[in-house]
Structure formats: structure tokens, C-alpha cells
Amino acid sequence: MKKSTIFVLIFAILLICCLTFVLVACGGNNDNNNSNNSGNNENNNDNEIITPPQHPHSWATTYSNNDTNHWFACSSCDESKDLQSHTFVSNSNNDSTWHECSTCGYKRDIEEIDKVFEYTLNSDKNSYSISSIKTKDITNVVIPNTYKNKLVTSIGSGVFFGCSCLTSIYIPNSVTNIDSSAFEGCNNIETATMPTIAISNITKSKLKTLVINGGNSIGSGAFANCSNLTSVTIGNSVTSIDSFAFSRCFSLTSITIPDSVTNIGYSAFWCCIGLTNITISNNVTSIASDMFSSCCNLTNINIPNSVTSIGNCAFYGCSNLTSVTIGNGVTSIGVDAFRDCSSLTSIVIPNNVTAIGDRLFYGCSELASIVVDENNTTYKSENNCILSKEGKTLILGCKNSFIPNSVTIIGNYAFFGCSSLTSISIPDSVTSIGKSAFSGCKSLTSISIPDRVTSISGNAFEGCTKLTTINFSGTKEEWNAITKGSNWNGNTGNFTIICTDGKLDKDGNVIE
């Protein structure tokens, strides 16, 4: 064989081997690639977001809407179409007004039509006035606090003129101005809730029930002579009740004065003859003169510690008053403060009282016990007598009093009007008997007077119509030497003065 042939064969064999090697290597890489591709495909499948298949929409035939837009919604998904803004027009019926979309019918700004009142926007543009009423046959009126989200502050001229059927009225405390003729001719109002500003506008002759819901002051004579008034509720805005405010409210039986009240004027409840119970504000500072005078059915009274003074005649004529508690803040008690409280049986004078007026217990025929707090620095009590602190002057007594031996002066009006006092002995220490000391003691039949007495003041025994005997421990001459004031024995009838040496008539003339 030729060398060239052998060389070709060897070259062919080497070529075949190289091709085989290349084919094997490529096949392995393809397997690896296929494996890697398989893994990558699996990972890609894990991360892929699957979009649900589309469905045919089922569109609603009526609009969906909100405050600004309307649209058609799919009943099967959240998609919508034909989104458009509302086109509003005004609309109304007999009951309401509103704005309504002309396309979808959506309503907003719905307001109920007031079937009672007509309103006028005030110049401040922030409040309304009631300008008229739509019917005069109305029996019950409730004025709203607001209209169209603005306060109602005024009631105009003649709004309720001639509403003779009106029996009940509610005026909110937002109202600050009422024309003087607003309620003219409304003469049958029985129930009223109103602020104090309305008081002068309402006819009160038939008023039975009252609620004050606003305002600071109940003015002078505000409800005087409201003889049908049975119930009063005073709101916490009220700070002052002026003089005669509820005087002669004969049917009023009970009242509570809230703690907001700091001032009550004189005669505020004078002659409320039906009043049986009253609660006084804990912030009132004085019981004014005649405040409860002639409240003849008032049975008890608790004077709070805030009160510093009890005025003249404050409880004059409270003939059924049986219990009085005087607060520790009281420093003065006026003249006739408890005059003719004929059912009062006992009283305690607190420690801070420094002034007691004349005739304090005039006509207190059942008063049997008088006690002064032992810490009082001006007065003290002993044997049911009120004495000066040193015990020398008898200030006040009662039917059960026994005059202590320390007393040298029986003060003016000490037993004035003590109609249940039947007899009394004046101790030897006494030197003078004050003005009207025993005046009006119409059950007093006898009295003992010591010879140390040098003066008997005017009217001392005036009106002692049953007095028959004065036992005098001195002589006839000593009796006639006593200085006696004007009318000391007026309106007493004839009594005898028994002296150690004989008898005298009431004028000092010798009988025997």
C-alpha cells in the first residue's frame, strides 16, 4: 500500500474521532440546558399573575350615585360606565323643598317646610326672625331654636296677634328680641316655657305652669298676682329674682330657687298663701324684707349658711311656720322678722348673730324655747331668755321665760305680743322696764315688780287687757315715785297695784 493512501486513512480516522467527540459534547450540553430550562420554566410559572378570564358585563338599568356623580354599575363586578356629574334643579311639594338631579333623580338639601311660621333672614345674615304665623287657630306653639341651621333670635310685630286659642307656648332661649305686640290678644296662655326676656310680652292672668329656660333676671313684679300659677321651675341661668316677682301667687305651693340665684328682692314671695315648701339657693346672701311675709301655709324654712342677714318682717305672718333653721352665716335679724309666727315653738340663734331687731317674736304665742349658741359673743340664753352677753339686759323672752337674777334692764319690746304669757315675776335686780316691754301680752293677769324699779317706759303694759294685779314690793309712795312713760298702762282695763302699805288703782290713786 502506498504511503499516501495510508496517510489518508489515518487522517480520515482522526477526523471521524474528532467529529464524534464534538457530537457527544454538544449532546451533553443540550441535556443540561434542557434541565435548566425546565427549572426556570417552573420558577416562572410560580411568579406569574393569572388574569381571570373576562366575562360579559351585566349593566344595571338604573343609576348608582353619590353626592356629586351618577353612573351605571355592573351587577357582577366593580366596573362602571357613563360616569357623569349631577345636574340639579329645585323641587318641592307640600311638605319639603330639595334639589334633584334631572338625570338620575338623586335628591339633596332636603328641608321640611315649616307649616306654622314664616321666617325672615335678619340683617346679620346669621339668624332668623319669625315674621308671621300661618294659622290663628293654633293652641300649642313650639318655636324652634334654629331654622335652616341658623338661630331663631326674634319674634316680629303682631306675629301671634289675636291667637285667642293659644294655651301653650315654648320660646327657646335663643330668642333675644320680641316685639311688644307679638303676643297681643293671647289671653288664654296656661303653660309657658320661656326666657326672662319674654316675661313682659306674655299675658299671665291664666298662667298655671311656668318654666324659665334662659335669662339672668326675673324682674320686679314679673308674676305678681298670677293667682292661678301652681308650678314654677327656674333655670340655672337666673341669678336674680327682683322685688314682688311672685307676690300674691295664691295657688303656688312649692318652689325651688336654684343655686345660680344670688339675689332675691324684698317681698318677692309676699302673700303666697298656698306656699308650703321652699328651697332657697345656697348662694343667696340675704333674706330681704317681707320676702315671705304672709306666706301663712309655709311650714318650715331652712336658711342656708350663705345668708348673712334676715330682713325686717321677712317671715311676718307665717302663722303655720313650725320649724326654722338659721344658718351660721347670719349676723343680723331684722325688726319683726318672725312676727305673728304663731305656730313656732322653738328657735336657735346661731353663733355669728350680733344684731337682733325689735319685736322679733311679736305674736309668737307658742314659742316656748329660745336657745343662743354658746359661742355667740354678743348674746347668750338663759331660762328661755335672750340676754346680753354679760347677762344684764333681757333682750327677748317667751311664754316659758324665767327672768334671771342677773338682769337689771328689761329691754324694749322684750315680751312684746307674747299673748300666751299669763304671769311673770321680775327679780329684785331689775331697775328699769323698757318701752312696750309687755305690750300686747293679752293673757297676762298678774306681774310682780320690785321696789328697785325706777322707770317704766311708754306703752310698757299697753294692751294687757286681762291684767288684774301688779304686786309691788315697795310702798304706795315709792310706786308713785317711779318715772312712767306715756301710755304705759293704756288699754289695760282696771287693775290694782298692791303695795306693802296699801292698794292703788292703775292711775296711782289710793284705794285703801
C-alpha positions as a printed Julia matrix, in Angstrom:
512×3 Matrix{Float64}:
    0.0     0.0     0.0
    1.24    3.3    -0.81
    2.32    5.74    1.87
   -0.13    8.36    0.6
   -3.02    6.02    0.94
   -2.09    5.13    4.5
   -1.83    8.8     5.35
   -5.3     9.49    4.0
   -6.78    6.64    6.03
   -5.19    7.86    9.22
   -6.4    11.38    8.57
   -9.93   10.13    7.92
   -9.96    8.12   11.16
   -8.78   11.17   13.16
  -11.42   13.3    11.52
  -14.16   10.81   12.44
  -12.94   10.72   16.08
  -12.99   14.49   16.35
  -16.49   14.7    14.92
  -17.71   12.03   17.32
  -16.2    13.91   20.26
  -17.86   17.12   19.2
  -21.25   15.44   18.8
  -21.07   13.85   22.23
  -20.1    17.12   23.9
  -22.96   19.03   22.28
  -25.46   16.38   23.28
  -24.48   16.7    26.97
  -24.83   20.48   26.91
  -28.24   20.19   25.39
  -29.35   17.88   28.2
  -28.09   20.35   30.8
  -29.75   23.22   29.02
  -32.98   21.32   28.84
  -32.77   20.6    32.57
  -32.05   24.24   33.38
  -34.8    25.44   31.11
  -37.21   23.1    32.79
  -36.31   24.53   36.22
  -36.59   28.11   35.0
  -39.98   27.41   33.5
  -41.21   26.06   36.8
  -39.97   29.18   38.61
  -41.57   31.43   36.01
  -44.87   29.62   36.43
  -44.75   30.22   40.22
  -44.38   34.01   39.83
  -46.86   34.56   37.04
  -50.09   36.72   37.86
  -53.01   34.93   36.41
  -55.61   37.25   34.9
  -59.1    35.88   35.3
  -60.96   35.27   32.2
  -63.13   38.18   31.03
  -66.96   37.94   31.48
  -69.78   39.65   29.71
  -70.9    42.67   31.94
  -74.45   42.86   33.18
  -75.13   46.6    33.36
  -77.81   47.97   35.72
  -80.72   49.8    34.14
  -80.9    52.39   36.99
  -78.23   54.8    38.08
  -75.92   54.42   41.03
  -74.96   57.75   42.59
  -73.27   59.78   45.33
  -73.41   63.49   46.21
  -71.71   64.59   43.01
  -71.98   61.9    40.29
  -74.12   59.12   38.81
  -73.19   56.02   36.7
  -74.24   52.56   35.6
  -72.69   49.69   37.58
  -72.08   46.07   36.59
  -74.03   43.69   38.77
  -71.21   41.11   38.63
  -68.12   43.24   39.23
  -66.99   46.68   40.36
  -66.74   48.21   36.97
  -68.91   51.15   35.96
  -69.66   53.18   32.89
  -71.14   56.5    31.84
  -69.87   58.41   34.94
  -71.4    61.91   34.86
  -71.86   64.88   37.24
  -75.34   65.65   38.58
  -77.4    68.4    37.07
  -79.52   69.77   39.92
  -82.85   71.58   39.7
  -85.04   72.86   42.57
  -88.16   70.94   43.51
  -90.81   70.94   46.26
  -94.13   69.61   47.5
  -96.42   70.5    50.37
  -94.01   69.08   52.94
  -90.46   69.74   51.75
  -88.09   71.5    49.39
  -84.99   69.93   47.79
  -82.53   69.88   44.88
  -82.91   66.95   42.46
  -80.7    65.66   39.63
  -82.68   65.9    36.39
  -80.96   62.78   35.03
  -80.86   60.24   37.86
  -83.33   61.69   40.38
  -80.79   61.95   43.25
  -82.03   64.39   45.96
  -80.07   66.56   48.38
  -80.6    69.66   50.58
  -83.96   68.3    51.72
  -85.71   70.72   54.08
  -89.04   70.22   55.75
  -91.4    73.08   55.1
  -92.44   74.86   58.33
  -96.23   74.68   58.3
  -96.6    77.09   61.23
  -94.25   80.04   60.72
  -92.88   82.33   58.07
  -89.27   83.44   58.6
  -87.2    86.46   57.63
  -83.41   86.38   57.44
  -82.02   89.03   59.78
  -79.61   91.72   58.62
  -76.67   89.87   60.19
  -77.32   87.03   57.71
  -76.67   84.58   60.55
  -80.09   84.42   62.25
  -83.81   84.43   61.52
  -86.89   86.23   62.81
  -90.37   84.79   62.91
  -92.34   87.21   60.79
  -95.8    85.64   60.73
  -97.88   82.62   61.66
  -99.87   80.65   59.09
 -102.93   79.99   61.24
 -104.53   81.9    64.11
 -106.4    78.86   65.43
 -103.3    77.22   66.89
 -103.43   76.05   70.53
  -99.86   74.9    71.1
  -96.79   76.73   69.78
  -93.21   75.47   69.87
  -90.81   78.0    68.42
  -87.73   76.22   67.05
  -84.24   77.06   68.22
  -82.94   77.08   64.65
  -84.17   77.45   61.08
  -82.0    76.4    58.12
  -79.16   75.82   60.57
  -79.29   79.41   61.83
  -80.55   80.57   65.23
  -84.05   81.95   65.61
  -83.47   85.16   67.6
  -86.53   87.38   67.11
  -90.32   87.36   67.1
  -91.72   90.14   64.98
  -94.58   92.58   65.33
  -98.04   91.08   65.8
  -96.98   87.54   64.92
  -99.44   85.95   67.37
 -101.89   88.84   67.46
 -105.38   87.57   68.19
 -104.42   83.93   68.76
 -107.07   83.59   71.43
 -106.96   79.78   71.28
 -103.29   79.67   72.24
 -102.87   77.92   75.61
  -99.27   76.68   75.5
  -96.1    78.42   74.3
  -92.46   77.34   74.11
  -89.91   80.05   73.37
  -86.28   78.89   73.15
  -83.51   80.76   74.92
  -82.04   81.68   71.53
  -84.72   84.37   71.27
  -83.31   87.71   72.39
  -85.82   90.16   70.93
  -89.62   90.14   70.99
  -91.77   92.92   69.61
  -94.12   94.4    72.18
  -97.18   93.46   70.13
  -96.03   89.92   69.27
  -98.47   88.19   71.65
 -101.14   90.85   71.87
 -104.57   89.32   72.46
 -103.2    85.92   73.54
 -105.17   85.97   76.77
 -105.54   82.24   77.46
 -101.96   81.03   77.9
 -101.79   78.44   80.7
  -98.38   76.86   80.11
  -95.24   78.77   79.2
  -91.59   77.86   78.77
  -89.61   80.98   78.02
  -86.52   83.08   78.71
  -86.86   86.07   81.01
  -86.92   88.47   78.05
  -90.37   87.14   77.12
  -91.99   87.69   80.52
  -93.32   91.16   79.79
  -94.78   90.02   76.44
  -96.95   87.18   77.75
 -100.39   87.67   79.25
 -100.2    85.81   82.57
 -103.67   86.07   84.06
 -104.42   82.37   83.35
 -100.87   81.06   83.62
 -100.62   77.79   85.59
  -97.26   76.26   84.72
  -94.06   78.2    84.19
  -90.53   77.19   83.17
  -87.8    79.82   82.89
  -85.25   78.43   80.42
  -82.94   81.4    79.95
  -82.03   84.92   81.0
  -80.46   86.31   84.17
  -83.12   88.27   85.99
  -86.8    87.81   86.83
  -87.89   91.42   87.07
  -89.84   93.32   89.67
  -93.46   92.16   89.84
  -92.88   89.81   86.9
  -95.53   87.3    88.0
  -97.28   89.31   90.72
 -100.96   88.44   91.16
 -100.74   85.31   88.98
 -103.34   83.7    91.18
 -103.62   80.54   89.03
  -99.89   79.78   88.96
  -99.27   76.38   90.58
  -95.86   75.28   89.29
  -92.64   77.25   88.75
  -89.3    75.9    87.53
  -86.43   78.37   87.48
  -83.47   77.54   85.24
  -79.83   77.74   86.27
  -79.19   80.82   84.15
  -81.18   83.0    86.56
  -79.1    84.94   89.08
  -81.61   87.45   90.42
  -85.28   87.45   91.45
  -86.45   91.02   91.96
  -88.93   92.54   94.4
  -92.57   91.34   94.28
  -91.63   88.9    91.49
  -94.08   86.22   92.67
  -96.12   88.18   95.2
  -99.76   87.15   95.65
  -99.38   83.93   93.64
 -102.08   82.37   95.79
 -102.03   78.9    94.16
  -98.26   78.39   94.22
  -97.48   75.56   96.65
  -93.78   74.82   96.19
  -90.73   76.4    94.62
  -87.03   75.63   94.37
  -84.63   78.52   93.9
  -81.53   77.18   92.11
  -78.01   77.8    93.36
  -77.36   80.15   90.46
  -79.54   82.76   92.22
  -77.56   85.12   94.43
  -80.12   87.87   95.0
  -83.81   87.85   95.92
  -85.59   91.18   96.3
  -87.94   92.34   99.04
  -91.47   90.93   99.08
  -90.53   88.52   96.28
  -92.97   85.88   97.62
  -95.16   88.12   99.73
  -98.64   86.76  100.36
  -98.15   83.44   98.54
 -100.75   81.96  100.83
 -100.63   78.48   99.26
  -96.86   78.1    99.57
  -95.97   75.2   101.88
  -92.39   74.48  100.92
  -89.48   76.44   99.52
  -85.85   75.55   98.87
  -83.53   78.56   98.96
  -80.38   78.81   96.86
  -77.16   78.06   98.71
  -75.69   81.24   97.23
  -78.31   83.77   98.32
  -76.72   86.28  100.69
  -79.78   87.84  102.3
  -83.41   87.18  103.12
  -84.83   90.55  102.15
  -87.56   92.44  103.97
  -91.02   90.86  103.67
  -89.63   88.18  101.36
  -92.0    85.52  102.72
  -94.34   87.78  104.65
  -97.92   86.44  104.9
  -97.0    83.02  103.49
  -99.42   81.65  106.02
  -99.12   77.99  104.99
  -95.33   77.8   104.92
  -94.44   75.11  107.47
  -90.64   75.02  107.54
  -87.7    77.03  106.32
  -84.01   76.25  106.07
  -81.89   79.37  105.78
  -78.56   78.42  104.15
  -75.15   79.37  105.53
  -74.61   81.78  102.64
  -77.2    84.16  104.1
  -75.78   86.92  106.27
  -78.92   88.9   107.06
  -82.62   88.34  107.62
  -84.57   91.49  106.81
  -87.42   93.24  108.57
  -90.7    91.31  108.53
  -89.07   88.55  106.45
  -91.45   85.88  107.81
  -94.12   88.18  109.24
  -97.47   86.39  109.37
  -96.2    82.88  108.56
  -98.73   81.54  111.0
  -98.13   77.82  110.24
  -94.35   78.01  110.4
  -93.25   75.41  112.94
  -89.58   74.94  112.13
  -86.83   77.45  111.32
  -83.16   76.61  110.83
  -80.97   79.7   110.72
  -77.61   79.22  109.01
  -74.34   80.02  110.75
  -73.61   82.82  108.31
  -76.4    85.05  109.63
  -75.12   88.11  111.52
  -78.31   90.19  111.78
  -82.02   89.55  112.18
  -84.35   92.47  111.42
  -87.33   94.02  113.14
  -90.48   91.87  113.24
  -88.65   89.15  111.29
  -90.76   86.36  112.82
  -93.73   88.46  113.89
  -97.0    86.53  114.17
  -95.39   83.16  113.52
  -97.95   81.81  115.92
  -97.06   78.1   115.43
  -93.33   78.48  116.03
  -92.37   76.58  119.17
  -88.59   76.86  119.33
  -85.67   78.68  117.79
  -81.88   78.6   117.92
  -79.88   81.79  117.37
  -76.52   80.88  115.76
  -73.11   81.99  116.98
  -72.46   84.82  114.49
  -75.59   86.9   115.16
  -74.59   90.31  116.5
  -77.8    92.29  115.92
  -81.4    91.39  116.75
  -84.22   93.75  115.78
  -87.15   94.81  117.95
  -90.32   92.73  118.2
  -88.57   89.7   116.72
  -91.08   87.28  118.25
  -94.13   89.53  118.45
  -97.2    87.31  118.2
  -95.24   84.03  118.5
  -97.76   82.74  121.0
  -96.47   79.14  121.02
  -92.77   79.93  121.32
  -91.56   78.01  124.36
  -87.84   77.51  123.8
  -85.15   80.05  122.91
  -81.51   78.98  122.66
  -78.46   81.03  121.71
  -75.35   79.21  120.52
  -72.84   79.18  123.38
  -70.11   80.53  121.08
  -72.03   83.73  120.35
  -70.01   86.72  121.57
  -72.89   89.23  121.68
  -75.79   87.3   123.2
  -76.45   84.36  125.47
  -79.54   82.45  126.51
  -80.75   81.52  129.95
  -84.14   80.34  131.17
  -85.57   80.74  127.62
  -84.48   84.36  127.52
  -82.07   86.08  125.15
  -79.71   88.2   127.22
  -76.81   90.5   126.52
  -73.53   88.61  126.86
  -72.89   89.99  130.37
  -76.43   88.98  131.31
  -77.68   92.38  132.47
  -80.16   93.21  129.69
  -83.07   90.97  128.77
  -83.4    91.27  125.01
  -86.25   88.84  124.27
  -88.41   86.37  126.13
  -91.29   83.94  125.56
  -94.14   82.35  127.45
  -91.78   79.97  129.29
  -89.2    82.58  130.23
  -87.95   82.99  133.78
  -86.05   86.22  134.24
  -82.57   85.55  135.7
  -81.38   87.44  138.77
  -78.51   88.98  136.8
  -80.89   91.15  134.77
  -81.06   94.85  135.58
  -82.87   96.06  132.45
  -85.87   94.57  130.7
  -85.3    95.79  127.17
  -87.68   97.44  124.76
  -90.23   95.01  123.31
  -88.76   92.13  125.36
  -92.13   90.34  125.68
  -94.0    92.39  123.1
  -97.02   90.48  121.79
  -96.33   87.4   123.91
 -100.02   86.59  124.01
  -99.62   83.27  125.9
  -97.74   84.76  128.85
 -100.03   84.57  131.87
  -97.81   85.71  134.73
  -94.23   86.72  135.4
  -92.05   87.74  138.29
  -89.46   90.45  137.82
  -86.43   89.84  140.09
  -85.14   92.37  142.62
  -82.13   93.14  140.42
  -84.23   94.96  137.81
  -84.22   98.76  137.84
  -85.98   99.66  134.59
  -88.67   98.27  132.28
  -88.29   99.25  128.62
  -90.68  100.63  126.05
  -93.52   98.25  125.14
  -91.76   95.53  127.13
  -95.04   93.7   127.86
  -97.28   95.38  125.32
  -99.85   93.05  123.78
  -99.49   90.36  126.45
 -103.24   89.96  126.41
 -103.26   86.82  128.61
 -101.12   88.36  131.36
 -103.15   88.55  134.56
 -100.52   89.38  137.18
  -96.95   90.61  137.45
  -94.54   91.22  140.32
  -92.37   94.35  140.2
  -89.56   95.01  142.74
  -89.15   98.29  144.6
  -85.76   98.89  142.91
  -87.52   99.75  139.65
  -87.19  103.46  138.98
  -88.63  103.74  135.48
  -91.37  102.14  133.42
  -91.21  103.3   129.79
  -94.07  104.2   127.48
  -96.57  101.51  126.44
  -94.82   99.05  128.78
  -98.12   97.26  129.61
 -100.28   98.66  126.82
 -102.88   96.15  125.62
 -102.6    93.83  128.63
 -106.37   93.59  128.67
 -106.57   90.81  131.29
 -104.15   92.34  133.79
 -105.78   92.46  137.2
 -102.87   92.76  139.63
  -99.42   94.31  139.92
  -97.63   93.2   143.05
  -95.16   95.92  144.04
  -92.62   95.22  146.78
  -92.47   98.89  147.84
  -94.81  101.45  149.3
  -97.51  103.48  147.62
  -95.27  106.5   147.71
  -92.4   104.57  146.09
  -94.73  103.37  143.34
  -95.9   106.84  142.52
  -92.27  108.0   142.52
  -91.44  105.65  139.64
  -90.99  107.52  136.33
  -93.65  106.27  133.92
  -93.72  106.85  130.19
  -96.64  107.83  128.02
  -99.49  105.34  127.81
  -97.59  102.84  129.96
 -100.92  101.35  131.08
 -103.1   102.09  128.05
 -105.9    99.73  127.08
 -105.49   97.52  130.12
 -108.79   97.78  131.86
 -108.79   98.41  135.59
 -106.09   96.65  137.61
 -104.93   97.0   141.19
 -101.43   97.81  142.38
 -100.81   96.06  145.66
  -98.11   97.81  147.65
  -96.64   96.98  151.06
  -98.78   99.67  152.7
 -101.99   99.55  150.7
 -103.55   99.49  147.24
 -103.64  101.85  144.3
 -105.68  101.92  141.14
 -103.99  101.84  137.71
 -103.54  105.61  137.79
 -101.89  105.59  141.22
 -104.91  106.73  143.19
 -105.26  105.29  146.69
 -107.9   102.63  147.05
 -107.12  101.72  150.64
